[in-house]
Amino acid sequence: MKIELVKDNLPGFRGSAALVKRGELYFVVSSITSAYDTGLPETLVFPATAEGKVTDWGSVAGRRYVTRAQAIEELEAYEPS
């Protein structure tokens, strides 16, 4: 399912965060640079409201060493329960 970027540079997050929409569902895609100055990304995707408020801090996609684009690819295959 296609992912639509709703808003980039969400306030209140470390690193960068974007609000995306997949069908009728919204998600925050949050990315930081790894804590040990390796320069490698860590990106997690969280369920959210249409306003960008995270509704569950259990990530549904992403992990260490994954870029924002890779996490969004994972989100395309996500099937909510």
C-alpha positions in Angstrom: 0.0 0.0 0.0 1.3 3.4 -0.9 2.8 5.7 1.8 2.0 9.4 1.7 4.2 12.0 3.5 1.8 14.3 5.5 4.3 16.4 7.3 8.1 16.5 7.7 10.2 17.8 10.7 7.7 17.1 13.4 8.5 19.1 16.6 9.2 17.3 19.9 11.4 14.5 18.6 15.1 13.9 18.7 16.7 13.6 15.3 14.1 13.8 12.6 10.5 12.7 12.5 7.9 12.6 9.8 4.1 12.0 9.8 3.1 9.5 7.1 -0.2 8.0 6.1 -0.9 4.5 4.8 -4.5 4.1 3.8 -6.5 5.5 6.7 -3.7 4.9 9.3 -1.1 7.4 10.4 2.4 6.8 11.6 5.4 8.7 12.9 8.7 7.7 11.3 11.5 8.7 13.7 15.2 8.6 12.8 18.3 9.4 14.8 22.0 8.8 14.3 23.3 5.9 16.3 24.4 6.8 19.8 28.0 5.7 19.5 29.0 8.1 16.8 29.0 5.4 14.2 27.0 7.6 11.9 24.6 4.8 11.3 20.9 5.5 11.5 18.2 4.0 13.7 14.7 4.4 12.5 11.5 3.4 14.2 7.8 3.7 13.0 5.0 4.2 15.6 1.2 4.4 15.2 0.0 7.9 15.5 -3.0 10.3 15.2 -3.6 12.5 12.1 -2.0 15.3 14.2 1.3 13.4 14.7 0.8 12.3 18.3 2.2 8.8 18.9 -0.6 6.4 20.1 1.6 3.4 20.9 5.4 3.4 21.5 5.6 -0.2 20.3 7.3 0.2 16.9 5.6 -1.5 13.9 8.6 -1.2 11.5 12.2 -0.1 11.5 15.2 -0.9 13.7 18.9 -0.1 14.1 20.9 0.6 10.9 17.7 1.2 8.8 17.2 4.4 6.9 13.9 6.3 6.8 13.3 5.0 3.3 13.9 1.4 4.3 11.6 1.7 7.3 8.9 3.1 5.1 9.4 0.2 2.7 8.8 -2.1 5.7 5.7 -0.1 6.6 4.2 -0.8 3.2 4.1 -4.5 4.1 2.8 -3.9 7.6 -0.5 -5.6 8.4 -2.3 -4.3 11.5 -3.9 -6.9 13.7 
